[in-house]
């Protein structure tokens, strides 16, 4: 059993390994990792080519999705769809998103089990899935999101489709954590890295990617999260540094208030879920990008904006959702909260025992295919520590 860096960080402020909360965290993470990995070992690779959609303007290897909040108009059901913010259309095509999320669950759990045990069979099976998704021409996904978040009668794809790639973030991190296993073929790993390099080239140069980077809401943080995670996998130090500077000088400065709130998310009719989501993403970005020389956890803007404030704002409403000061989300309000990574990562970064204990009491299981799963960027914390 490994000693989690999180536990070591808590020990420095008097919440050592013997503390019930820290022991519970270690036990929960390890047990869940091994249970999930046993499931993952029985899963065969299944990529997006297994789920063709005749509504896609792309080919068999192109990721395709449809925007959640767009519906047929009553007066013209076969015409262009209309927007109903916050209300998910159950008739949209979602199979490619489910397939990418399944991949994240598989590789994330296998990599977690490898971190806990050092057993190479977990790394070997993870690479089997990576080979199907990122190497083999007949089954691989093309490295772009050109046809994501399409809208019938309006657009074959949009910049908002970039957000669908967040489900590849944990797959990338899992592959990064198994790279030193002796069973990982160096040539194949280089081909996987090449795929993510090609995706990075697309998302940092294509208009959809540029528009997502400049979005005035959580999509900009999602752009940073995936570019940071993929850049770490590919060893692209220039892009990693770009993400650090943009996070500090643009996103925290422009999208966050000094009280830790994100006004663009509070303005939504799903403000609670959107705030939880963006705080989790921001915490994950800090976990990826922080170095001893450039620690985003400790960074504050000139006017006092920092990540600690964001977690401090939402934590009481995770503890007691009934105290949320805004109207309940129009949909899926009952699904929140769960064991949010912002609490766990924040507990480790700031030595906050209260956040750790809160995280340990929250539901650890996330139902496959649920709205919660779609909006949960980190389900395997072990590989991030």
PyMOL commands that set and color helices and strands:
alter all, ss='L'
color gray80, all
select helices_A, chain A and resi 5-11+20-41+48-50+95-117+120-134+159-178+186-205+207-213+218-234+237-255+263-266+271-289+307-319+321-323+333-335+341-350+353-361+371-374+381-384
alter helices_A, ss='H'
color red, helices_A
select strands_A, chain A and resi 64-66+70-71+82-83+147-150
alter strands_A, ss='S'
color yellow, strands_A
deselect
rebuild
show_as cartoon
